[in-house]
């Protein structure tokens, strides 16, 4: 994937306010879908859709804990994204 396509993908993923809120919450600690749903005031199904996109983008990692799947933020991936955007700003 070339740099222009990568930056477009980054912006696409981060263009949804709820996903940005999820990333902020996950920067503090791991959460399951139910806990994120309660904090965000949206349905678990909606959270699951956002988590699917964030997982596909490599920003979150699922971890099975008993009956639940907790998601944690992949901070290095987010740092890499920030670096890509920072390089664009130097043009």
Buried (B, 14 or more C-beta within 10 A) or exposed (E): EEEEEBBEBBEEBBEEEBBEBBBEBBEEEBBBBEBBBEEBEBEBEBBEBBBEBBBEBBBBBBEEEEEEBBBBBBEEBBEBBEEBBEEEEEE
